[in-house]
């Protein structure tokens, strides 16, 4: 046992480093904005009042709803384990991120050897962008782990497990659909001998859609209509002509490598992308000429090319979380290529440079936003100022919406009333002054305007966020 631990000290150190970078002061660094507030409000109602839900988060484009399993499997356990502290789901996501680091090592070791395994795991563990999407609760943040499991299980012909992994991917983000082309190719290359597991996997997947089907039955097919509209009216969404994506592939390939491998450094990103592309094409040509193929490398290459091509069909801006399903193969394939095609000294030098840039961009260089504590402190101050009387609430913000604040109101049994239900004698307005002017009087926002004629009775500030207490005037 001791001998095994000694031989595994490096991966143990990498995993511990990954855990530290994701869990250190997570309550201070984790993001807690509108989406996170929405999630914990919904799940809190389920856990405390038994309100079942059949859909998950709404997509930012297309008015579509994901499945509910992210809420049931990750948000709910996180809230329960921390007794309804909203940092709980973030801890669950962080632990899944640590597991992803280990699985990248484990799978790479069986596919490509120890150098690729250790290097890919280390670079993934310290990547600033990966860390960012590993320390807060958000449905796309579980995509790297389950996309890796999905492709791995398909490659091993373990189709039931692959189906389960894909279900989580699809409940994480609809971009999981871009995993199907590489999975189909891997499936055909493997030529399954038994079809029973395949049919069972398909049945399990169809059953997983039951909650969404029930939702659509109750709501006149709202979700399926939105999905159909998304792909039918494509002026600003997707282009289904694959050849039109080809000119965009180099730019998008560079964007992904710059964000993940080069730690957002543009100049280094061009160098990394050039080396990556040259080595990728060279290795593919060598294997074709020799007619001797490294199947795991082929799987990774198809996964990357298919994913980048699919993303290039999307007509709007590509954010980092859109290519979360490509996080694992980018690190694995790049480290495999440099270990196979470059002298060891050159590859180690390159890896050292990437490590240095990753630590220079590490999130701990900046002060944490304290979003959970700030939101909680603001709501506590509002409750104190309300004197136990009913009140209305409004949030003025450019990049946020109010469920995060409402979560702490509900947890504290605050007498908050929705304006459409009851107009009270006092309105508390929270204004996040980032990129906007905080003037609640005569503000066009409905949740302020519907309160009626008002005057500012009191104004204060917490962590740079302004809070106003408004009372009715005689003109109302």
ZIMO-V939738 format. One record per helix or strand of 2 or more residues. SS is the DSSP state (hx for helix, st for strand). FROM is the first residue (numbers start at 0). LEN is the number of residues. If there is no record, write none. Layout:
ss/from/len
SS/FROM/LEN
SS/FROM/LEN
This chain:
ss/from/len
hx/1/6
hx/8/15
hx/25/4
hx/33/16
hx/68/13
hx/86/26
hx/113/13
hx/127/5
hx/138/17
hx/158/14
hx/173/17
hx/195/13
hx/209/9
hx/221/11
hx/241/19
hx/265/25
hx/294/18
hx/319/22
hx/343/17
hx/362/3
hx/370/15
st/390/6
hx/402/9
st/425/7
hx/445/4
st/453/9
st/464/8
